[in-house]
Amino acid sequence: MDNPVDETEAPTEFEYNAWLLERLYLYPSELPNALVTADTSVALLYKSLSDPYTRYVAKTHSEETITNMNTSYVPGDIGVELLLASGNKHPLFIYRIYSKGPAGRAGIPRYANILSINGVDLEGDSAYIRYQNTLSKNKEIILSVTSRGDTLSPYTLTKESIYAPTVFVDTLDGFIFISIREFMLTTEDPVDGTLGELRTALEATREADVRIIDVRNNPGGHMSQCLGAADLFVKSGILSTRIYKYFDENGAATTKRLDYRASSGDLAESGKFVLLANRNTASCGEIFVAAIAENTEIPLLGETTYGKGIGQSSWKTIDGGLAIITNLQLYTPKGTSYHGIGITPDVECRDDFALCAIEKAQSLTNTVAEKKQLNSIPYSLETQTFYSPRKPWGGAIP
C-alpha cells in the first residue's frame, strides 16, 4: 500500500536551529545575514546575532545549563559565602551560612574569621585563592576560625552538593532586611523555590513595623517565581505584560500578548515596606520591582535598574543541545518598556544603600530604631568583596 504522506528527511541541527530562530527571534532582520555568515555552523549562527542573551549550548553542557537556569544547585561545597575584608591579617570572614549545609549543621558562627583550611594558613591578599584551591581538591575539610576574639575548636566538615537558599533575613539597626538573591524554581525550599522561601521570611517577620525588601544585585531567574513573589504584595491589577513570538500547531510564526494579573488575599498586601534595588537589579528582578512600584504605595529606593526588558525561551534541539532565544518584550504594569533604560527609583541612594533604606524606614514608623545588629562587624559591608559558591543565574548582567 502506498504511503499517502510524502516522507521528508529529518532536519540537521543547523536547519532545526535556523527554523527556531526564524519563528522566535525578536530581531528577524538580522537572520538573513547570520545564516549566510554561519554557513552550516550552529555556533557561528548564534554568534552572528547581536543579542547577547540568544545563545546555543552544546549537548555536553545543556543539562548543566538547565540546572543552573532552574535551581540554586551547588555541587560539592560546605555551604558558606565569604567576605574579603582587605587589610586584615586573615581577611576571610564567613558572611552567610546555609543552615541546611555542612557548615550550618556544624554550628559555625556567622562572621567567623577563617584562619586556615586543612592546615593551610589564610593570610594576605591571596587568602581566597588558597582557600578555593584547597576546598576544590579535598572532600574532607577542616576549618580553623575565630569568633568575637575567641579561637574555636576546628570544625571538621564533609563537602556535599546542596541547594542554596535564595532569600535571607537580616536585622540592621533594628530593621528587618529581606534579601532576595535570585528567583529560582528549586532552592533550599525544594517544592516552592524562591517564592516559598519568601513566604516563609514574610511570615516569620510579620510582627515587624517596617520591612526592607532588598533585590540589589538580583539578576533575575524564572518568571513564574518573580511574578508570584510580586503578587504577594499587590492586591489587584496587572503585574507585567509580555508580547512574545511563538509558533502555532502548524509551525507558523505568531505573536501573542499576555497580561499577568495579581490575585488578592496574600500576606504582604498589608504592612509597611521599603523596596531597595540597584543598577545590577535586572530581568526578573525588574519585573518584581516594576510590579510593586506601579501597583502599591511601597517606595522604591536605590539606583536606576539594569534595563533588561526582554526575555528568552529555551528549546532542546535535535542533537541534545539547548537553544536559548530572545523572543519576548516585557512591559511594566502601566505599559512602559524599560529595556535599555531601567526603572528609576523614587529616592536615589548615592552611598550607603542600607543606611538610605533605614532612614526611609524610620520615616514610616514612630518606633525609635535600636542598635541591635544580628552580629556586629567592625567594617562597612558596602566596601567589601563577596564570594558565593554559586554564581546567580539570570543571564542579565554580562
N, C-alpha and C positions, 0 to 999 in steps of 0.2 A: 504494500500500500504506500502510495506517495505521501510524503510529509507536506501538508498544506502550508507550513510556515518555513520560509527560507532561513536556513541556518547562517549565522554570521560568526566570524572569528571573535574570540574574546579580545577585548582591548588590551594593549600593553599598559604598563604602569604609567608611562608618559601620556598616552592617549586618555587614560582614565583621569589623571590629574588635570590635563587640559580641559576635559569635559566638565569637571567640577568647577574649575576657575571660570570658565565661560558662563556658567549659570549662577555662580555665587559671588564672585569677586566684586567688591564695591566700586572698583575703578576700572571698568571694562575697556576703556580707551587704551590702556597700557598693553592689553593682551596680544594684539597682532604683532607688535614689535618683539615682545617677550617670546612668543612662540617661534619666531624666526631666529632670534638670537640663541635660543636654547637648543635648537636642532632637535635632538631626542633626549637631552639630559634633563631629568626631573629636577635635580638640584639647581642647575643653571636657570631653569624656568622660573623657579621661585625667587632666585637671587636677582633676576632681571626686573622684578616688580619693585615699585617704590615703597610700598607699605612694609614697615619693619616687623609688623605682627603677623603677616601672612608668611607661613614657612612650612617647610616639609621636613619631617623627622623620619629617618630611615628605620627599617624594621628592628635593627639592633638596639635602638633607643626608644622605640614607640611606647612600650609598656611602662618604662620608667617615666616617660613624659606624662602619660595618662595618670599615673600615680601622683606625680607632682602637681598636676592640674587639679586633682580632685581631693587630695588628702594632705595632711600635715606629717606624713610618714618621715621618720628619721632613722636610717639604718645604722646600727652599731654605735651607740653613744651612751653616755651616763646621765643625760638629761639636765644639762645646765647651760645657761647663757653667761658669757663672760663680759666683763667691763675692764678696759685697759686704762688705768689711771697713771699716765706718764709722770715721771718724777719720783715715784715711789721705788724703794729698793726692790720690792716684789710687787710689780704693777698689776697683776691679775687678781680681780675680785669676782666673786660669783654674784652676778646681777639678778638672775632669776633661776629658780629651781623648779623642774617639772615634778609635781607631787607624786605622780604615778611612776616615775622613772627611778633608776637605781639610786641616784643622789638624794631624791626626795624621800624614798623609803628608808635610807640610811640616816636621815635626820641632819644632813649637813645644813648649817645655818646660812640664811641669805646674807649677802655682803661679806661672807668669809673671805679672807685674803689667802690666796693659794701660795704656799711656799715651795712645794715640789710635787712632782708626779713621778711615781715609780723611782724615787731617788734622784731624779733629775732636777737640779735647782732651777727655779724660775725667776732669776734676777734679770734686770735690764731690759733694753728695748726689744730684744729677740725672745722674750719670755713666751709670747703666744706661739711663735713658730716652734719652739722646743716642746711646748705643751701639746700642740697639734700633732707633731711628728711622733711623740711617744704614745699619744692616745690612738693614733691610727695603726700602730704596729703591735699593740697589746690588747688582749681581751680582758685580762685582769688588771685593774687599775688601783693604785694606792695613792691617795691624796693626803698631803700634809697641809693643814690650814691653821690660820689664827682667826679668832673672832673676839672683838671687843678687847683686844690686847692679850688674850689668853691663847696659848698654843694648845690645840686639841689633839687627842689621840688620833693617829692616822686612820683614815677611812678606807676600807677595802671594798671595792666595787667590781661588779662584772658587767661589761657592756652588753646592751641588748637593743633590739630595734623597737622603737616606741612611736606613738603618735603624739606629737607636741600639742600642748594647749595653744589656742589662738586668742583667748580672752583672759586678761589679767586684771586683778583688783588691787589697787594700792591706796594708802592713806598718806596724804601730804598736807601738813598744817591743818589737820582736822577735816580735810575734804576728801571725798572718795573720787578716785580716778578709775574709770573702767576703760582699759585699753583694748582695742580690737586690732589684732596684728594682721589678719587677712580673713577672707571668707571662704572656708573650705567645707566640703560635704562630710568628710570623715576626719575627726580630730581626736583629742582626748575624750570627747563625747562621741562614741562610735556610732550612735544612732542619728543624732540631730546635728552633729558637727558644730560649726561656729555659732549657729543660731541657738542650739541647745546650751552651749557654754554661756552665751549672752543672757539667755533667760535665767539661768542659774545665778549669774552675777547680779542681775537686777533684782531677783527675789531675795538674795542674801543681803542686799543693801537698801531695801525698800524703806527702812526707817530713816535713812539719811535725808537731811534737809535739802541739800543740793548735790547732784552727782555730775561729774565731768566725764563726758564720753569722748575718748581720745582715739582718733583714727589717723594720727600723724604717721607717715611712712607706710600706710596701708596701700599696697599696690593692687588690691582687688581680689579676684577669685571667681567664685561661682555665683551667677546672677540670682539663682533661687535663694541663696544664703543672704546676700546683701539686701534684696528686696524683702525677704522675711524679717530681717533684722530691723529695717526701716519701718515696717508695718507695726512693730511693737510700740512705736512712738506716735504713729499717725492714726487718727481716728477714722478719717474718710478722705476720699479724693484719689487722684492719680498719683502713684508713686514714681512711675517712669514710663516713658513711651519709647518704643523701638520700631523703626522701619527697616525691614530686612528682606534680603533676596533669598529665594528658595527655589525649588522646582517641584512641579506637581507630579501626579502619578504617571504622567506620560513623559516625564523628563523635561518638560518645557519650563523655562525660567519664568518666575513670577515674583512680584513684590507684595509684601504684606505689612500691615500696621498692627501693632499690639500694644494696648494700654494696660498697665498693671495697676490695679486698684487696691486700696487699703481696706481692711476689714476692722470693725470696731471691737472693743472689749479686751484689749491687750494691757499688760501690766505696766507699761511705761507711758500710757496715754495721759496719766496724771502725774504730778510731781514736778520738781524743778530740775532742769538740766542745763548744762553748757556743752556745746559741741566744739571740739578742737581739731583742726586739720592743718596741713601744711602743703608745701609745693610738691611733696612726694606722695600725697594722697591722690590715688589715681583709679581710673577704670571703675570697678565695682565699688571701691571706696567713695568715688564721686557720685555714683548712683545713690548710695546711702546718704551722703551729705546733702545732695540736692533734694531728695525726698523729704528729709526732715526740715531743711532750711525753708522750703517753699510751702510746707503744709502745716507748720507749727510755729509757736512763738519762741522756740528754743534758739538762743543767739548762737551764731557761728563765729568762732574766733580763729585767728591764726594767720595763714598766708593764702593767697590765691592758689587753688589746687592745680594739679599737673595738666589737666586738659586732654584726657583720653576719652572722647565721646564716641568711640567706635568699639565694636565687639566682634568676636570670632566664633565660628562653629568648627568642630573637629570631625574628621571623617577617616575611618580606617580604609586603607587603599587595598588594591588587589594583591600586592606583594607584601602586605602586612605593615606598610608604613603608615604614617599619620599625616594627613593634610589639615593644617590649621589655617583657615581662610577668613579674612575680614569680610563680613557680609552684612553687617548691620550698623545703623546710625542710631545714636541714643539722644534723647531729649529730656530736659527737666520736666517736672510736673506742669510748668507753665508753657511748655513747648519751645524752650530755648535750647539751641545747640551750643555746647560748650567745648567742642573738640578744637584743640589748638588754642583755647582761650582760658579754660579753667573756670572755677567757681569762686567768686570774690567773697571774702568774709565780711560780716557786719562790723567786726572790730579787728584791726590788723595788730598782730603781736610782732614786735621787732626783735626782741632779745630773748628773755627767759619766758618761754611759752607757758610753762607750768605756773609761774607767778602771775602771768597775764590772765590765765584761766581762773586762778584762785581769786584774784581781785574782782573779776566779774561775778564769780560765785558768791563772794561776800556781799556784793551789791544786791543779790537776790534773796538774802536772808538776814534776819535780825540776830542770828547766832554769831557770837564772837568766836573766831577761829582759835582753837587751842593748838599749841605747838606739840603735836604728838605724832611724829613721823613713825611709820611702821618699823623702820630700822634706820637710825640716823647714820649718815655717812659724811665724812669730812671734806666733801668737794661737790661741786655742782654737776648734776647729771647731764646738763646741757652741753658740756665741753668734753665729754669722754668719748672713747671709741668702743663700740659694742660688737661682740661676736656671737652669732647664733649658730647652733648646729644645723639649722635648716635655713636655706635661702628662700624667703617667701616667694611663692609663685603667683605672679599677677600678669606678667607679660607687659606691664605698663611702663616700667622705667628701664630705658636702655642701659 
